Amino acid sequence: MSEMTAPARPRVHIEHAVKSFDGRVVVDIADLILGAYPIEGLIGPNGAGKTTLMRMIMHSIKLDRGKVTFSAGEGSPEVALSSKPPHAIARLGVVKTNQVIQDFEALTIWDSLLLAASWASDERPHRIYREPGVWADYGDEIEEYLDLFPFDNPYGFAKSAGEKKLLDILRCLLLSPRLLLLDEPTAGLPAGIRDRVMDLIRRKATEENISVVIVEHDLNVIWSLSDYVHFMAEGSVLLQGDPPWIREHATVVEKYLGEGHVGR
C-alpha cells in the first residue's frame, strides 16, 4: 500500500460529514482528502454512498453535520464549500459531471459548449452582443474538442446517450476546473471514444494540474487510469491505496469484486 502524500494539488477535505435519508445514514466520513493525486478512483458496491458523497461536496444536497473545504493548491486558503451554493462552488473550480444524462434540448452541441464557456453575466439581456467575445476566448478550445471527438453533427443536437454524456464532460472541461468529479463518465460511450476521453483526462490532470476523482463501475478504467483508489462501503471509506493493493485486498474482494476479479 502506498503512503498518502500531500503534493501541491487542488483538493477537498471532508471532515465528520454525515448525510441521512429517512433516518438511514447514507454517508458517514470521519476524515477524507480527495485530490492529493492527479487521478483518484472512488469505488464500491451500489448503495455505498459514492454519488451522495460527490453531491455533498458540490452542496447540491446539504450535510446533516460536518464540513467540506477546498484548497486550490499550495499557498491557497481553504474555502468552506458546505456553506456555498453549487454555482459558487463551480466558480471556485470544483466541477462535477452528471451521473444521469442531462442536456439542453433546445441547444445545438456547439451552442451548448459555447454557453458552458460563458460567464453567468453573459446570459443577461444587455449582454446579447457578448457572444463574439466568448467565441474569441474559447472558440479554439471548442474546435479542438470537436476535432478530437467526432459528433455526428456538431451544429445539430446531441441525439445518442453517448453524445450527451460526452457533451456533459466537455462542458465541465470548458469551466476550467481545478478539481473535477467524474460520476460514471464512460457510461454510454463507445469503446474508442471512451479511450479518447480517458486519454484527455489524463493529459489534463498531468499537464494542467487538475485533480480528478472518478466514480466508475468499469473497473478496467479505474485500474488503468487511477493513481490512487478509495474504497467505500456502507457509507464510509474503508480502504485507501494504490490500485494493485486495493484490487487484491480481501475486504474489497469480499464486499465488491468477487474472487473472479483477482488477477485479471
C-alpha positions in Angstrom: 0.0 0.0 0.0 1.3 3.5 -0.9 1.5 6.2 1.8 -0.7 9.2 1.5 1.3 12.1 0.1 0.5 15.8 0.1 1.6 17.4 -3.1 0.6 21.0 -4.0 -2.6 19.9 -5.8 -6.2 21.2 -5.6 -8.0 19.1 -3.1 -11.2 18.8 -0.9 -11.1 17.9 2.7 -14.2 16.2 4.1 -14.5 16.1 7.9 -17.1 14.5 10.2 -19.6 14.7 7.3 -22.8 12.8 7.7 -25.9 12.5 5.5 -29.0 10.5 6.2 -32.2 9.9 4.3 -35.4 8.8 6.1 -33.4 8.1 9.2 -30.8 5.9 7.4 -27.2 7.0 7.3 -26.0 7.0 3.7 -22.6 8.7 4.1 -20.5 9.0 7.3 -17.0 10.2 6.6 -14.7 11.0 9.5 -11.7 12.4 7.6 -11.0 12.2 3.9 -8.9 14.1 1.4 -9.6 13.9 -2.3 -7.2 15.3 -4.8 -3.8 14.5 -3.3 -3.0 12.5 -6.5 -3.7 13.5 -10.2 -6.4 10.9 -10.7 -8.2 9.1 -7.9 -10.8 6.4 -8.2 -13.8 6.1 -5.8 -15.2 2.6 -6.0 -17.6 0.5 -4.0 -20.8 -1.5 -4.3 -24.2 0.0 -5.3 -25.5 2.0 -2.3 -22.1 2.6 -0.9 -22.7 6.4 -0.9 -20.3 7.4 -3.7 -22.7 9.7 -5.7 -24.2 11.1 -2.4 -20.6 12.0 -1.3 -20.0 13.8 -4.6 -23.3 15.7 -4.2 -22.3 16.6 -0.7 -19.0 18.1 -2.0 -21.0 20.2 -4.5 -23.5 21.1 -1.9 -26.4 20.0 -4.1 -27.6 18.2 -1.0 -27.0 19.6 2.5 -24.9 17.8 5.1 -26.6 16.8 8.3 -23.4 17.8 10.0 -19.7 18.2 9.3 -17.8 20.3 6.7 -16.2 20.2 3.3 -13.4 22.6 2.4 -11.4 23.2 -0.8 -7.9 24.4 -1.4 -6.8 25.3 -5.0 -3.1 24.3 -4.2 0.0 25.4 -2.3 -0.5 28.7 -0.6 -4.2 28.8 -1.3 -6.6 29.2 1.7 -9.1 26.6 2.5 -12.7 27.6 1.5 -15.7 26.1 3.1 -17.8 24.5 0.3 -20.5 23.4 2.7 -21.7 27.0 3.1 -21.8 27.9 -0.6 -24.4 27.3 -3.4 -23.4 24.9 -6.2 -22.8 27.7 -8.8 -20.3 29.4 -6.4 -18.5 26.1 -5.9 -18.2 25.7 -9.7 -16.7 29.2 -9.9 -14.0 28.1 -7.4 -13.1 25.4 -9.8 -14.8 22.4 -8.2 -16.9 20.9 -11.1 -18.9 17.7 -11.4 -20.4 15.8 -14.3 -23.9 14.3 -14.1 -24.4 10.6 -13.3 -27.8 10.8 -15.1 -27.5 12.2 -18.6 -28.8 15.8 -18.8 -28.9 18.0 -21.8 -30.2 21.4 -23.1 -32.7 20.0 -25.5 -33.1 23.3 -27.4 -29.4 24.0 -27.8 -27.1 22.6 -30.5 -23.9 20.9 -29.5 -21.9 23.9 -30.5 -24.2 26.4 -28.6 -24.2 24.1 -25.5 -20.4 24.3 -25.4 -20.4 28.0 -26.0 -22.8 28.5 -23.2 -20.7 26.5 -20.8 -17.7 28.8 -21.5 -19.8 31.9 -20.8 -20.0 33.7 -17.5 -23.3 34.0 -15.8 -23.3 37.7 -16.5 -23.2 36.9 -20.3 -26.7 35.5 -20.1 -28.3 38.9 -19.2 -30.3 40.6 -21.9 -28.0 43.6 -22.2 -25.0 41.2 -22.9 -26.6 39.8 -26.1 -23.6 41.0 -28.2 -21.1 39.3 -25.9 -21.1 36.0 -27.9 -18.3 37.1 -30.3 -16.1 37.7 -27.2 -16.8 34.3 -25.8 -16.1 32.9 -29.3 -12.7 34.7 -29.4 -11.8 33.4 -25.9 -12.9 29.8 -26.3 -13.6 29.1 -30.0 -10.2 27.4 -30.5 -10.6 25.1 -27.5 -14.1 24.2 -28.6 -12.9 23.4 -32.1 -10.1 21.3 -30.7 -12.7 19.2 -28.8 -14.9 18.9 -31.8 -11.9 17.7 -33.9 -11.0 15.2 -31.3 -14.5 13.8 -30.8 -16.5 13.0 -33.9 -20.0 14.2 -33.1 -22.4 13.1 -35.8 -23.3 16.8 -36.4 -21.7 19.4 -34.0 -24.0 22.1 -35.4 -27.1 19.9 -34.7 -28.4 18.4 -31.5 -26.9 15.6 -29.4 -29.1 12.6 -30.0 -27.5 9.4 -28.6 -26.8 8.8 -24.9 -23.1 8.6 -25.8 -23.1 12.1 -27.4 -25.0 13.6 -24.4 -22.5 12.0 -21.9 -19.6 13.3 -23.9 -21.1 16.8 -24.2 -21.5 16.9 -20.4 -17.8 16.1 -19.9 -16.7 18.7 -22.4 -18.9 21.3 -20.8 -17.2 20.7 -17.5 -13.7 20.9 -19.0 -14.7 24.3 -20.5 -15.3 25.6 -17.0 -11.5 25.4 -16.3 -11.9 23.1 -13.3 -9.3 22.8 -10.6 -10.9 19.7 -9.2 -13.1 17.6 -11.5 -15.5 15.0 -10.2 -16.5 12.5 -12.8 -19.6 10.4 -12.0 -19.6 7.3 -14.2 -18.1 9.2 -17.2 -17.8 6.2 -19.5 -21.4 5.1 -19.3 -22.9 5.0 -22.8 -19.6 5.9 -24.5 -18.4 3.6 -27.4 -15.0 2.0 -26.5 -13.0 4.1 -28.9 -14.5 7.4 -27.6 -14.1 6.2 -24.0 -10.4 5.7 -24.6 -10.0 9.2 -26.1 -11.9 10.7 -23.1 -9.6 8.9 -20.6 -6.5 10.0 -22.5 -7.8 13.6 -22.5 -8.5 13.4 -18.7 -5.0 12.0 -18.0 -3.4 14.8 -20.1 -5.5 17.5 -18.2 -4.6 16.0 -14.9 -0.8 15.9 -15.5 -0.3 18.9 -17.7 -2.8 21.4 -16.2 -2.6 20.2 -12.5 -6.3 19.3 -12.4 -7.2 16.9 -9.7 -9.6 14.3 -10.9 -11.9 11.9 -8.9 -13.7 9.2 -10.8 -16.7 7.1 -9.7 -16.8 4.3 -12.3 -18.2 0.8 -12.4 -16.0 -0.1 -15.3 -13.1 -1.2 -13.1 -10.7 -1.5 -16.1 -10.9 2.3 -16.3 -10.2 2.6 -12.5 -7.2 0.1 -12.5 -5.6 1.6 -15.7 -6.2 5.3 -15.0 -6.1 5.9 -11.3 -3.0 6.8 -9.3 -4.8 6.1 -6.0 -8.1 4.5 -5.1 -10.6 4.9 -2.3 -13.0 2.0 -1.5 -16.4 2.9 0.0 -18.9 0.5 1.5 -22.0 1.2 3.7 -21.3 5.0 3.6 -17.7 5.0 4.8 -14.3 4.9 3.1 -12.9 1.6 4.4 -9.6 1.4 2.4 -7.3 3.7 0.5 -4.2 2.8 -1.5 -2.7 2.2 -4.9 -4.8 0.3 -7.5 -3.0 -3.1 -7.2 -3.2 -3.1 -3.4 -6.9 -2.2 -3.4 -7.7 -4.7 -6.1 -6.2 -7.6 -4.2 -7.4 -6.6 -0.7 -9.6 -9.3 0.9 -12.2 -6.8 2.1 -12.6 -5.4 -1.5 -12.8 -8.8 -3.0 -15.4 -10.0 -0.4 -17.6 -6.9 -0.5 -17.3 -5.8 -4.1 -15.2 -7.7 -6.6 -15.7 -11.4 -6.0 -12.9 -13.9 -6.4 -13.1 -13.9 -10.2 -11.7 -10.4 -10.4 -8.4 -11.0 -8.7 -5.5 -11.5 -11.0 -7.4 -10.3 -14.1 
